[in-house]
Amino acid sequence: MAARNMSGAAQRIATLFQKTPQPIPLSAKLLPPSNSPIQSRFAYSSSSFSTSSSARNLSTQPNIQVPLNEDSATLLSSSFHLSVMDEPEVRLRDRSAESSPAMLFRAEDTLTIQQGQEKLEVPLLWLRDSCGCGLCVDGKTNQRRSWTIVGDARLKEAEIVAGTLRAQWTDGHISNHKLEDLKRTFLVEKDGKSSHTVRRQTWRRQTWRGLPLPVIPHAEVLTDTGLTNLITNIHRYGFGLVNGCGVSEADTEALVRRIAPPMPTTFSPGMWTFTANMARDDTAYGNDSLAPHTDNTYFSNPARLQVFHCLEREAVTGGETVLVDGFQCAEKLQKEDPSAVKTLSTVAQECAYIEPNVCYKWTDTVLASSKLDGTLLEKVRFNMYDRTTRPPLCATRDVNRFYRALKRFADLTQDRENQLLLTLTPGVVVFIDNWRVMHGRTGFSGKRVLTGCYVDSDEFNHACRRANVIP
């Protein structure tokens, strides 16, 4: 009779659990005490929970269509035989022969996984919320099924099976997380930085005296491996070079589209080609020297990539491209004057691009901090030419402090030891991370025709994820 009062979904789940076996008793062996505050440890020699195979697989089906309503939640809670993990530290062994033993430490709101020299600290609320099973995520749309955070569910038990962390919760749910995915997000290394698929490497002029420039032949970029190498170079060093490209705007665009489509702006619908004719009211359209800077400081979301390809270079004297690693300059300034870095990270200034019928303005900090990939910085927004005359957004007494910090940073960008000079020739394309590496040029005479474009940040991040460069 009770089954008749259940919803159809609940009845289907109940059928799965009609022959649920009894829980397998835990066999615990007390290990010798250690010097840690935890006085007892247990090595579990059997599975910490038992269900039928159908029930075990329910939470991992990607396209399951059973809604998580009140009836089904109750059935799940009563049908899964869960054993409360009384001790905060448990030794569990991966059931695959290749894996090493793992230690799990459960604090009030985190689960720490220690496996060899690797240590992961995983927030429990995130662990429950990020479950990707069919009950939590629609397998077709890849969107969450629930609008709320399951904040009242507590971890009852966890185990590692074949490289997967399987967690049981007090609401009856079971979530599965691949250890490799957790490592990319939460691995804590000896330097205190989080793990990243490809770590960034800062550089200065001296770096390239013992390291080859990140150049890839055009033919290789047409392969998946070559494209991945190009994206990796851009992410790791803040720039990448391709040689052997066809010498035309169309060939350059085809190369750029291997990564992402060109970004339309007020300057062009995508690609642009120009020479030193001052076609626009911008110093970039002349032949004077340009100090290192980033572009689009007047946009709320500056372009992520800046692409240059020199199509013509006739009787040119000078005109070298100057690159400066903004992250390296910030690291050096952090060592010399931490207060200056703090000022540039907290005090915003206004930048603008103005010409007839065009007016872009944005106010932001020179340095933007982030811990997404373990680095101090996410973005450098630095252009001494585009600053307006408005004072920085800070108390009057702090304005001079901001200008002193800005000058310290500007001086580092002008230091020749921090500058890499490149002579771009037809066929050589440079991709620059505009959120990190500043570009400039030396003054020149002669004819110099460049083509290029911008690439949006979201599009570049998308390409990085496809190439497994960022998580």
Contacts in CASP RR format, 6 or more apart in sequence:
PFRMAT RR
TARGET T0000
AUTHOR 0000-0000-0000
METHOD contacts of the structure
MODEL  1
MAARNMSGAAQRIATLFQKTPQPIPLSAKLLPPSNSPIQSRFAYSSSSFS
TSSSARNLSTQPNIQVPLNEDSATLLSSSFHLSVMDEPEVRLRDRSAESS
PAMLFRAEDTLTIQQGQEKLEVPLLWLRDSCGCGLCVDGKTNQRRSWTIV
GDARLKEAEIVAGTLRAQWTDGHISNHKLEDLKRTFLVEKDGKSSHTVRR
QTWRRQTWRGLPLPVIPHAEVLTDTGLTNLITNIHRYGFGLVNGCGVSEA
DTEALVRRIAPPMPTTFSPGMWTFTANMARDDTAYGNDSLAPHTDNTYFS
NPARLQVFHCLEREAVTGGETVLVDGFQCAEKLQKEDPSAVKTLSTVAQE
CAYIEPNVCYKWTDTVLASSKLDGTLLEKVRFNMYDRTTRPPLCATRDVN
RFYRALKRFADLTQDRENQLLLTLTPGVVVFIDNWRVMHGRTGFSGKRVL
TGCYVDSDEFNHACRRANVIP
3 11 0 8 1.000
3 14 0 8 1.000
6 14 0 8 1.000
6 71 0 8 1.000
7 69 0 8 1.000
7 71 0 8 1.000
7 72 0 8 1.000
9 66 0 8 1.000
9 67 0 8 1.000
9 69 0 8 1.000
9 71 0 8 1.000
9 72 0 8 1.000
10 69 0 8 1.000
10 71 0 8 1.000
10 72 0 8 1.000
10 74 0 8 1.000
10 75 0 8 1.000
12 66 0 8 1.000
13 58 0 8 1.000
13 66 0 8 1.000
13 72 0 8 1.000
13 75 0 8 1.000
13 76 0 8 1.000
13 79 0 8 1.000
14 75 0 8 1.000
16 52 0 8 1.000
16 54 0 8 1.000
16 55 0 8 1.000
16 58 0 8 1.000
17 51 0 8 1.000
17 52 0 8 1.000
17 55 0 8 1.000
17 75 0 8 1.000
17 79 0 8 1.000
19 52 0 8 1.000
20 51 0 8 1.000
20 52 0 8 1.000
20 55 0 8 1.000
20 79 0 8 1.000
20 81 0 8 1.000
21 50 0 8 1.000
21 51 0 8 1.000
21 52 0 8 1.000
22 50 0 8 1.000
22 81 0 8 1.000
23 49 0 8 1.000
23 50 0 8 1.000
23 81 0 8 1.000
23 83 0 8 1.000
24 46 0 8 1.000
24 47 0 8 1.000
24 50 0 8 1.000
25 46 0 8 1.000
26 44 0 8 1.000
26 46 0 8 1.000
26 48 0 8 1.000
26 83 0 8 1.000
27 44 0 8 1.000
27 45 0 8 1.000
27 46 0 8 1.000
28 42 0 8 1.000
28 43 0 8 1.000
28 44 0 8 1.000
29 42 0 8 1.000
29 43 0 8 1.000
29 45 0 8 1.000
30 40 0 8 1.000
30 41 0 8 1.000
30 42 0 8 1.000
31 40 0 8 1.000
31 41 0 8 1.000
31 42 0 8 1.000
31 43 0 8 1.000
31 91 0 8 1.000
33 39 0 8 1.000
33 40 0 8 1.000
34 41 0 8 1.000
36 89 0 8 1.000
38 87 0 8 1.000
38 88 0 8 1.000
38 89 0 8 1.000
40 87 0 8 1.000
41 87 0 8 1.000
41 89 0 8 1.000
41 90 0 8 1.000
41 91 0 8 1.000
42 87 0 8 1.000
42 90 0 8 1.000
42 91 0 8 1.000
43 91 0 8 1.000
44 90 0 8 1.000
44 91 0 8 1.000
44 92 0 8 1.000
44 159 0 8 1.000
47 159 0 8 1.000
48 83 0 8 1.000
48 85 0 8 1.000
48 157 0 8 1.000
48 159 0 8 1.000
48 168 0 8 1.000
49 80 0 8 1.000
49 81 0 8 1.000
49 82 0 8 1.000
49 83 0 8 1.000
49 157 0 8 1.000
49 168 0 8 1.000
50 81 0 8 1.000
51 79 0 8 1.000
51 80 0 8 1.000
51 81 0 8 1.000
55 79 0 8 1.000
55 80 0 8 1.000
56 174 0 8 1.000
58 64 0 8 1.000
58 135 0 8 1.000
59 131 0 8 1.000
59 133 0 8 1.000
59 134 0 8 1.000
59 135 0 8 1.000
59 173 0 8 1.000
59 174 0 8 1.000
59 175 0 8 1.000
59 176 0 8 1.000
60 133 0 8 1.000
60 176 0 8 1.000
61 133 0 8 1.000
61 134 0 8 1.000
62 133 0 8 1.000
62 134 0 8 1.000
62 137 0 8 1.000
62 139 0 8 1.000
63 134 0 8 1.000
63 139 0 8 1.000
63 140 0 8 1.000
64 133 0 8 1.000
64 134 0 8 1.000
64 135 0 8 1.000
66 72 0 8 1.000
66 135 0 8 1.000
67 145 0 8 1.000
68 135 0 8 1.000
68 136 0 8 1.000
68 145 0 8 1.000
68 146 0 8 1.000
73 171 0 8 1.000
73 172 0 8 1.000
76 171 0 8 1.000
76 172 0 8 1.000
76 173 0 8 1.000
77 171 0 8 1.000
77 172 0 8 1.000
80 168 0 8 1.000
80 172 0 8 1.000
80 174 0 8 1.000
82 156 0 8 1.000
82 157 0 8 1.000
82 168 0 8 1.000
82 170 0 8 1.000
82 172 0 8 1.000
83 156 0 8 1.000
83 157 0 8 1.000
84 156 0 8 1.000
84 157 0 8 1.000
85 106 0 8 1.000
85 155 0 8 1.000
85 156 0 8 1.000
85 157 0 8 1.000
85 158 0 8 1.000
88 105 0 8 1.000
88 106 0 8 1.000
88 107 0 8 1.000
89 103 0 8 1.000
89 104 0 8 1.000
89 105 0 8 1.000
89 106 0 8 1.000
90 103 0 8 1.000
90 104 0 8 1.000
90 106 0 8 1.000
90 158 0 8 1.000
91 101 0 8 1.000
91 102 0 8 1.000
91 103 0 8 1.000
91 104 0 8 1.000
92 101 0 8 1.000
92 102 0 8 1.000
92 103 0 8 1.000
92 104 0 8 1.000
92 158 0 8 1.000
92 159 0 8 1.000
92 160 0 8 1.000
93 99 0 8 1.000
93 101 0 8 1.000
93 102 0 8 1.000
93 160 0 8 1.000
94 100 0 8 1.000
94 101 0 8 1.000
94 102 0 8 1.000
94 160 0 8 1.000
94 161 0 8 1.000
94 162 0 8 1.000
94 163 0 8 1.000
95 161 0 8 1.000
95 162 0 8 1.000
96 162 0 8 1.000
96 163 0 8 1.000
99 115 0 8 1.000
99 160 0 8 1.000
99 162 0 8 1.000
99 163 0 8 1.000
100 115 0 8 1.000
100 116 0 8 1.000
101 115 0 8 1.000
102 113 0 8 1.000
102 114 0 8 1.000
102 115 0 8 1.000
102 160 0 8 1.000
103 113 0 8 1.000
103 114 0 8 1.000
103 115 0 8 1.000
104 111 0 8 1.000
104 112 0 8 1.000
104 113 0 8 1.000
104 114 0 8 1.000
104 158 0 8 1.000
104 160 0 8 1.000
105 111 0 8 1.000
105 112 0 8 1.000
105 114 0 8 1.000
106 112 0 8 1.000
106 155 0 8 1.000
106 158 0 8 1.000
109 123 0 8 1.000
109 124 0 8 1.000
109 125 0 8 1.000
110 121 0 8 1.000
110 122 0 8 1.000
110 123 0 8 1.000
110 124 0 8 1.000
111 121 0 8 1.000
111 122 0 8 1.000
111 124 0 8 1.000
111 127 0 8 1.000
111 155 0 8 1.000
111 158 0 8 1.000
111 167 0 8 1.000
112 119 0 8 1.000
112 120 0 8 1.000
112 121 0 8 1.000
112 122 0 8 1.000
113 119 0 8 1.000
113 120 0 8 1.000
113 122 0 8 1.000
113 160 0 8 1.000
113 165 0 8 1.000
113 179 0 8 1.000
113 182 0 8 1.000
114 120 0 8 1.000
115 179 0 8 1.000
118 183 0 8 1.000
118 187 0 8 1.000
119 187 0 8 1.000
119 188 0 8 1.000
120 182 0 8 1.000
120 183 0 8 1.000
120 186 0 8 1.000
120 187 0 8 1.000
120 188 0 8 1.000
121 186 0 8 1.000
121 188 0 8 1.000
122 182 0 8 1.000
122 186 0 8 1.000
124 154 0 8 1.000
124 155 0 8 1.000
125 149 0 8 1.000
125 151 0 8 1.000
127 155 0 8 1.000
127 167 0 8 1.000
127 175 0 8 1.000
127 177 0 8 1.000
128 150 0 8 1.000
128 151 0 8 1.000
128 153 0 8 1.000
128 155 0 8 1.000
128 167 0 8 1.000
128 169 0 8 1.000
128 173 0 8 1.000
128 175 0 8 1.000
129 149 0 8 1.000
129 150 0 8 1.000
129 151 0 8 1.000
130 175 0 8 1.000
130 177 0 8 1.000
131 137 0 8 1.000
131 173 0 8 1.000
131 175 0 8 1.000
131 176 0 8 1.000
131 177 0 8 1.000
132 175 0 8 1.000
132 176 0 8 1.000
133 174 0 8 1.000
133 175 0 8 1.000
133 176 0 8 1.000
134 145 0 8 1.000
135 145 0 8 1.000
135 173 0 8 1.000
136 144 0 8 1.000
136 145 0 8 1.000
136 146 0 8 1.000
136 175 0 8 1.000
137 143 0 8 1.000
137 144 0 8 1.000
137 145 0 8 1.000
138 144 0 8 1.000
138 145 0 8 1.000
150 169 0 8 1.000
150 171 0 8 1.000
150 173 0 8 1.000
152 171 0 8 1.000
153 169 0 8 1.000
153 170 0 8 1.000
153 171 0 8 1.000
153 172 0 8 1.000
153 173 0 8 1.000
154 169 0 8 1.000
154 170 0 8 1.000
155 167 0 8 1.000
155 168 0 8 1.000
155 169 0 8 1.000
155 170 0 8 1.000
156 168 0 8 1.000
156 169 0 8 1.000
156 170 0 8 1.000
157 167 0 8 1.000
157 168 0 8 1.000
158 165 0 8 1.000
158 166 0 8 1.000
158 167 0 8 1.000
158 168 0 8 1.000
159 165 0 8 1.000
159 166 0 8 1.000
160 166 0 8 1.000
160 179 0 8 1.000
163 178 0 8 1.000
163 179 0 8 1.000
163 180 0 8 1.000
164 176 0 8 1.000
164 177 0 8 1.000
164 178 0 8 1.000
164 179 0 8 1.000
165 176 0 8 1.000
165 177 0 8 1.000
165 178 0 8 1.000
165 179 0 8 1.000
165 182 0 8 1.000
166 174 0 8 1.000
166 175 0 8 1.000
166 176 0 8 1.000
167 174 0 8 1.000
167 175 0 8 1.000
167 176 0 8 1.000
167 177 0 8 1.000
168 174 0 8 1.000
169 175 0 8 1.000
181 471 0 8 1.000
183 195 0 8 1.000
184 195 0 8 1.000
184 196 0 8 1.000
184 197 0 8 1.000
184 471 0 8 1.000
185 194 0 8 1.000
185 195 0 8 1.000
185 471 0 8 1.000
186 194 0 8 1.000
186 195 0 8 1.000
187 194 0 8 1.000
187 195 0 8 1.000
188 194 0 8 1.000
189 195 0 8 1.000
193 374 0 8 1.000
193 375 0 8 1.000
194 371 0 8 1.000
194 373 0 8 1.000
194 374 0 8 1.000
196 373 0 8 1.000
196 374 0 8 1.000
196 470 0 8 1.000
196 471 0 8 1.000
197 468 0 8 1.000
197 469 0 8 1.000
197 470 0 8 1.000
197 471 0 8 1.000
198 232 0 8 1.000
198 235 0 8 1.000
198 236 0 8 1.000
198 469 0 8 1.000
198 470 0 8 1.000
199 236 0 8 1.000
199 373 0 8 1.000
200 235 0 8 1.000
200 236 0 8 1.000
200 237 0 8 1.000
200 238 0 8 1.000
200 327 0 8 1.000
200 373 0 8 1.000
200 375 0 8 1.000
201 236 0 8 1.000
201 237 0 8 1.000
202 325 0 8 1.000
202 327 0 8 1.000
202 328 0 8 1.000
202 331 0 8 1.000
203 211 0 8 1.000
203 237 0 8 1.000
203 325 0 8 1.000
203 328 0 8 1.000
203 420 0 8 1.000
204 325 0 8 1.000
204 328 0 8 1.000
204 417 0 8 1.000
204 418 0 8 1.000
205 416 0 8 1.000
205 417 0 8 1.000
205 418 0 8 1.000
205 419 0 8 1.000
205 420 0 8 1.000
206 417 0 8 1.000
208 420 0 8 1.000
213 241 0 8 1.000
214 233 0 8 1.000
214 236 0 8 1.000
214 237 0 8 1.000
214 239 0 8 1.000
214 240 0 8 1.000
214 241 0 8 1.000
215 240 0 8 1.000
215 241 0 8 1.000
215 242 0 8 1.000
215 243 0 8 1.000
216 226 0 8 1.000
216 229 0 8 1.000
216 230 0 8 1.000
216 233 0 8 1.000
216 240 0 8 1.000
216 241 0 8 1.000
216 242 0 8 1.000
216 243 0 8 1.000
217 242 0 8 1.000
217 243 0 8 1.000
217 244 0 8 1.000
218 242 0 8 1.000
218 243 0 8 1.000
218 244 0 8 1.000
218 245 0 8 1.000
218 246 0 8 1.000
218 255 0 8 1.000
218 427 0 8 1.000
219 244 0 8 1.000
220 226 0 8 1.000
220 229 0 8 1.000
221 227 0 8 1.000
221 230 0 8 1.000
221 242 0 8 1.000
221 255 0 8 1.000
221 258 0 8 1.000
222 258 0 8 1.000
227 258 0 8 1.000
227 259 0 8 1.000
227 467 0 8 1.000
228 467 0 8 1.000
228 468 0 8 1.000
228 469 0 8 1.000
230 240 0 8 1.000
230 242 0 8 1.000
230 258 0 8 1.000
230 259 0 8 1.000
230 431 0 8 1.000
231 259 0 8 1.000
231 463 0 8 1.000
231 464 0 8 1.000
231 467 0 8 1.000
231 469 0 8 1.000
232 467 0 8 1.000
232 469 0 8 1.000
233 239 0 8 1.000
233 240 0 8 1.000
233 241 0 8 1.000
234 240 0 8 1.000
234 305 0 8 1.000
234 431 0 8 1.000
234 433 0 8 1.000
234 460 0 8 1.000
235 433 0 8 1.000
235 464 0 8 1.000
235 469 0 8 1.000
235 470 0 8 1.000
237 325 0 8 1.000
237 437 0 8 1.000
238 325 0 8 1.000
238 432 0 8 1.000
238 433 0 8 1.000
238 436 0 8 1.000
238 437 0 8 1.000
239 323 0 8 1.000
239 430 0 8 1.000
239 431 0 8 1.000
239 432 0 8 1.000
239 433 0 8 1.000
239 437 0 8 1.000
240 430 0 8 1.000
240 431 0 8 1.000
240 432 0 8 1.000
241 422 0 8 1.000
241 428 0 8 1.000
241 429 0 8 1.000
241 430 0 8 1.000
241 431 0 8 1.000
242 255 0 8 1.000
242 428 0 8 1.000
242 429 0 8 1.000
242 431 0 8 1.000
243 427 0 8 1.000
243 428 0 8 1.000
243 429 0 8 1.000
244 427 0 8 1.000
244 428 0 8 1.000
245 251 0 8 1.000
245 252 0 8 1.000
245 255 0 8 1.000
245 309 0 8 1.000
245 427 0 8 1.000
245 428 0 8 1.000
245 429 0 8 1.000
246 252 0 8 1.000
246 427 0 8 1.000
247 309 0 8 1.000
247 311 0 8 1.000
247 426 0 8 1.000
247 427 0 8 1.000
248 311 0 8 1.000
248 451 0 8 1.000
249 271 0 8 1.000
249 273 0 8 1.000
249 311 0 8 1.000
249 451 0 8 1.000
249 452 0 8 1.000
252 271 0 8 1.000
252 307 0 8 1.000
252 309 0 8 1.000
252 429 0 8 1.000
252 451 0 8 1.000
252 452 0 8 1.000
252 453 0 8 1.000
253 262 0 8 1.000
253 271 0 8 1.000
253 453 0 8 1.000
255 429 0 8 1.000
256 262 0 8 1.000
256 271 0 8 1.000
256 307 0 8 1.000
256 452 0 8 1.000
256 453 0 8 1.000
256 455 0 8 1.000
259 305 0 8 1.000
259 431 0 8 1.000
259 455 0 8 1.000
259 459 0 8 1.000
259 460 0 8 1.000
259 463 0 8 1.000
260 305 0 8 1.000
260 455 0 8 1.000
260 456 0 8 1.000
260 459 0 8 1.000
260 460 0 8 1.000
260 462 0 8 1.000
260 463 0 8 1.000
261 455 0 8 1.000
261 459 0 8 1.000
262 270 0 8 1.000
262 271 0 8 1.000
262 307 0 8 1.000
262 452 0 8 1.000
262 453 0 8 1.000
262 454 0 8 1.000
262 455 0 8 1.000
263 270 0 8 1.000
263 303 0 8 1.000
263 453 0 8 1.000
263 454 0 8 1.000
263 455 0 8 1.000
263 456 0 8 1.000
263 459 0 8 1.000
264 270 0 8 1.000
265 296 0 8 1.000
265 303 0 8 1.000
265 454 0 8 1.000
266 353 0 8 1.000
266 358 0 8 1.000
266 360 0 8 1.000
267 280 0 8 1.000
268 453 0 8 1.000
270 453 0 8 1.000
270 454 0 8 1.000
271 451 0 8 1.000
271 452 0 8 1.000
271 453 0 8 1.000
272 451 0 8 1.000
272 452 0 8 1.000
272 453 0 8 1.000
273 311 0 8 1.000
273 449 0 8 1.000
273 450 0 8 1.000
273 451 0 8 1.000
273 452 0 8 1.000
274 285 0 8 1.000
274 449 0 8 1.000
274 450 0 8 1.000
275 312 0 8 1.000
275 447 0 8 1.000
275 448 0 8 1.000
275 449 0 8 1.000
275 450 0 8 1.000
276 285 0 8 1.000
276 286 0 8 1.000
276 287 0 8 1.000
276 444 0 8 1.000
276 448 0 8 1.000
277 285 0 8 1.000
277 286 0 8 1.000
278 285 0 8 1.000
278 286 0 8 1.000
279 285 0 8 1.000
280 355 0 8 1.000
281 355 0 8 1.000
281 356 0 8 1.000
282 353 0 8 1.000
282 355 0 8 1.000
283 290 0 8 1.000
283 385 0 8 1.000
284 290 0 8 1.000
287 443 0 8 1.000
287 444 0 8 1.000
287 445 0 8 1.000
287 446 0 8 1.000
287 448 0 8 1.000
288 443 0 8 1.000
289 440 0 8 1.000
289 441 0 8 1.000
289 442 0 8 1.000
289 443 0 8 1.000
290 322 0 8 1.000
290 440 0 8 1.000
290 441 0 8 1.000
290 443 0 8 1.000
291 384 0 8 1.000
291 385 0 8 1.000
291 413 0 8 1.000
291 414 0 8 1.000
291 440 0 8 1.000
292 322 0 8 1.000
292 323 0 8 1.000
292 324 0 8 1.000
292 413 0 8 1.000
292 414 0 8 1.000
292 419 0 8 1.000
292 438 0 8 1.000
292 439 0 8 1.000
292 440 0 8 1.000
293 382 0 8 1.000
293 383 0 8 1.000
293 384 0 8 1.000
293 385 0 8 1.000
293 386 0 8 1.000
293 438 0 8 1.000
293 439 0 8 1.000
293 440 0 8 1.000
294 302 0 8 1.000
294 380 0 8 1.000
294 381 0 8 1.000
294 382 0 8 1.000
294 383 0 8 1.000
294 434 0 8 1.000
294 435 0 8 1.000
294 438 0 8 1.000
294 439 0 8 1.000
295 302 0 8 1.000
295 303 0 8 1.000
295 306 0 8 1.000
295 383 0 8 1.000
295 434 0 8 1.000
295 454 0 8 1.000
296 302 0 8 1.000
296 303 0 8 1.000
296 434 0 8 1.000
296 454 0 8 1.000
297 351 0 8 1.000
297 362 0 8 1.000
297 364 0 8 1.000
297 381 0 8 1.000
297 382 0 8 1.000
297 383 0 8 1.000
297 386 0 8 1.000
298 351 0 8 1.000
298 352 0 8 1.000
298 353 0 8 1.000
298 360 0 8 1.000
298 361 0 8 1.000
298 362 0 8 1.000
298 386 0 8 1.000
299 360 0 8 1.000
299 362 0 8 1.000
300 362 0 8 1.000
300 364 0 8 1.000
301 456 0 8 1.000
301 457 0 8 1.000
302 379 0 8 1.000
302 381 0 8 1.000
302 434 0 8 1.000
302 435 0 8 1.000
302 457 0 8 1.000
303 434 0 8 1.000
303 454 0 8 1.000
303 455 0 8 1.000
303 456 0 8 1.000
303 457 0 8 1.000
304 433 0 8 1.000
304 434 0 8 1.000
304 435 0 8 1.000
304 454 0 8 1.000
304 455 0 8 1.000
304 456 0 8 1.000
304 457 0 8 1.000
304 459 0 8 1.000
304 460 0 8 1.000
304 461 0 8 1.000
305 431 0 8 1.000
305 432 0 8 1.000
305 433 0 8 1.000
305 434 0 8 1.000
305 454 0 8 1.000
305 455 0 8 1.000
305 460 0 8 1.000
306 431 0 8 1.000
306 432 0 8 1.000
306 434 0 8 1.000
306 439 0 8 1.000
306 454 0 8 1.000
307 429 0 8 1.000
307 430 0 8 1.000
307 431 0 8 1.000
307 432 0 8 1.000
307 452 0 8 1.000
307 453 0 8 1.000
307 454 0 8 1.000
307 455 0 8 1.000
308 321 0 8 1.000
308 424 0 8 1.000
308 429 0 8 1.000
308 430 0 8 1.000
308 432 0 8 1.000
308 439 0 8 1.000
308 450 0 8 1.000
308 452 0 8 1.000
309 424 0 8 1.000
309 427 0 8 1.000
309 428 0 8 1.000
309 429 0 8 1.000
309 430 0 8 1.000
309 450 0 8 1.000
309 451 0 8 1.000
309 452 0 8 1.000
310 424 0 8 1.000
310 425 0 8 1.000
310 426 0 8 1.000
310 427 0 8 1.000
310 428 0 8 1.000
310 448 0 8 1.000
310 449 0 8 1.000
310 450 0 8 1.000
311 426 0 8 1.000
311 449 0 8 1.000
311 450 0 8 1.000
311 451 0 8 1.000
312 426 0 8 1.000
312 447 0 8 1.000
312 448 0 8 1.000
312 449 0 8 1.000
313 424 0 8 1.000
313 425 0 8 1.000
313 426 0 8 1.000
313 447 0 8 1.000
313 448 0 8 1.000
313 449 0 8 1.000
314 446 0 8 1.000
314 447 0 8 1.000
314 448 0 8 1.000
315 445 0 8 1.000
315 446 0 8 1.000
315 447 0 8 1.000
316 444 0 8 1.000
316 445 0 8 1.000
316 446 0 8 1.000
316 447 0 8 1.000
316 448 0 8 1.000
317 444 0 8 1.000
317 445 0 8 1.000
317 446 0 8 1.000
318 442 0 8 1.000
318 443 0 8 1.000
318 444 0 8 1.000
318 445 0 8 1.000
319 423 0 8 1.000
319 441 0 8 1.000
319 442 0 8 1.000
319 443 0 8 1.000
319 444 0 8 1.000
319 448 0 8 1.000
320 421 0 8 1.000
320 422 0 8 1.000
320 423 0 8 1.000
320 441 0 8 1.000
320 442 0 8 1.000
321 421 0 8 1.000
321 422 0 8 1.000
321 423 0 8 1.000
321 424 0 8 1.000
321 430 0 8 1.000
321 439 0 8 1.000
321 440 0 8 1.000
321 441 0 8 1.000
322 419 0 8 1.000
322 420 0 8 1.000
322 421 0 8 1.000
322 439 0 8 1.000
322 440 0 8 1.000
322 441 0 8 1.000
322 442 0 8 1.000
323 419 0 8 1.000
323 420 0 8 1.000
323 421 0 8 1.000
323 422 0 8 1.000
323 432 0 8 1.000
323 437 0 8 1.000
323 438 0 8 1.000
323 439 0 8 1.000
323 440 0 8 1.000
324 413 0 8 1.000
324 418 0 8 1.000
324 419 0 8 1.000
324 420 0 8 1.000
324 437 0 8 1.000
324 438 0 8 1.000
324 439 0 8 1.000
325 418 0 8 1.000
325 436 0 8 1.000
325 437 0 8 1.000
326 377 0 8 1.000
326 380 0 8 1.000
326 382 0 8 1.000
326 413 0 8 1.000
326 436 0 8 1.000
326 437 0 8 1.000
326 438 0 8 1.000
327 375 0 8 1.000
327 376 0 8 1.000
327 377 0 8 1.000
327 380 0 8 1.000
327 436 0 8 1.000
328 418 0 8 1.000
329 409 0 8 1.000
329 412 0 8 1.000
329 413 0 8 1.000
329 418 0 8 1.000
330 341 0 8 1.000
330 344 0 8 1.000
330 367 0 8 1.000
330 376 0 8 1.000
330 377 0 8 1.000
330 380 0 8 1.000
330 409 0 8 1.000
331 376 0 8 1.000
332 412 0 8 1.000
332 418 0 8 1.000
333 340 0 8 1.000
333 341 0 8 1.000
333 408 0 8 1.000
333 409 0 8 1.000
333 412 0 8 1.000
334 341 0 8 1.000
334 376 0 8 1.000
336 408 0 8 1.000
337 405 0 8 1.000
337 408 0 8 1.000
339 405 0 8 1.000
340 404 0 8 1.000
340 405 0 8 1.000
340 408 0 8 1.000
340 409 0 8 1.000
341 367 0 8 1.000
341 405 0 8 1.000
343 398 0 8 1.000
343 401 0 8 1.000
343 402 0 8 1.000
343 405 0 8 1.000
344 365 0 8 1.000
344 366 0 8 1.000
344 367 0 8 1.000
344 402 0 8 1.000
344 405 0 8 1.000
344 406 0 8 1.000
344 409 0 8 1.000
345 365 0 8 1.000
345 366 0 8 1.000
345 367 0 8 1.000
345 368 0 8 1.000
345 369 0 8 1.000
346 365 0 8 1.000
347 365 0 8 1.000
347 392 0 8 1.000
347 393 0 8 1.000
347 394 0 8 1.000
347 398 0 8 1.000
347 402 0 8 1.000
347 405 0 8 1.000
348 363 0 8 1.000
348 364 0 8 1.000
348 365 0 8 1.000
348 392 0 8 1.000
348 393 0 8 1.000
349 363 0 8 1.000
349 364 0 8 1.000
349 365 0 8 1.000
349 366 0 8 1.000
349 387 0 8 1.000
349 388 0 8 1.000
349 390 0 8 1.000
349 392 0 8 1.000
349 393 0 8 1.000
349 402 0 8 1.000
349 406 0 8 1.000
350 361 0 8 1.000
350 362 0 8 1.000
350 363 0 8 1.000
350 387 0 8 1.000
350 388 0 8 1.000
350 390 0 8 1.000
351 361 0 8 1.000
351 362 0 8 1.000
351 363 0 8 1.000
351 364 0 8 1.000
351 381 0 8 1.000
351 383 0 8 1.000
351 386 0 8 1.000
351 387 0 8 1.000
351 388 0 8 1.000
352 359 0 8 1.000
352 360 0 8 1.000
352 361 0 8 1.000
352 362 0 8 1.000
352 386 0 8 1.000
352 388 0 8 1.000
353 359 0 8 1.000
353 360 0 8 1.000
353 386 0 8 1.000
354 360 0 8 1.000
361 388 0 8 1.000
363 393 0 8 1.000
364 381 0 8 1.000
365 381 0 8 1.000
366 380 0 8 1.000
366 381 0 8 1.000
366 382 0 8 1.000
366 406 0 8 1.000
366 409 0 8 1.000
367 377 0 8 1.000
367 379 0 8 1.000
367 380 0 8 1.000
367 381 0 8 1.000
368 377 0 8 1.000
368 378 0 8 1.000
368 379 0 8 1.000
368 380 0 8 1.000
368 381 0 8 1.000
369 376 0 8 1.000
369 377 0 8 1.000
369 378 0 8 1.000
370 377 0 8 1.000
370 378 0 8 1.000
370 379 0 8 1.000
372 378 0 8 1.000
373 470 0 8 1.000
377 436 0 8 1.000
378 435 0 8 1.000
379 435 0 8 1.000
379 436 0 8 1.000
380 435 0 8 1.000
380 436 0 8 1.000
380 438 0 8 1.000
382 409 0 8 1.000
382 410 0 8 1.000
382 413 0 8 1.000
382 438 0 8 1.000
384 410 0 8 1.000
391 399 0 8 1.000
392 399 0 8 1.000
392 402 0 8 1.000
392 403 0 8 1.000
394 401 0 8 1.000
394 402 0 8 1.000
412 418 0 8 1.000
413 419 0 8 1.000
413 438 0 8 1.000
421 442 0 8 1.000
422 430 0 8 1.000
424 430 0 8 1.000
424 450 0 8 1.000
432 439 0 8 1.000
434 454 0 8 1.000
435 457 0 8 1.000
461 470 0 8 1.000
464 470 0 8 1.000
465 471 0 8 1.000
END
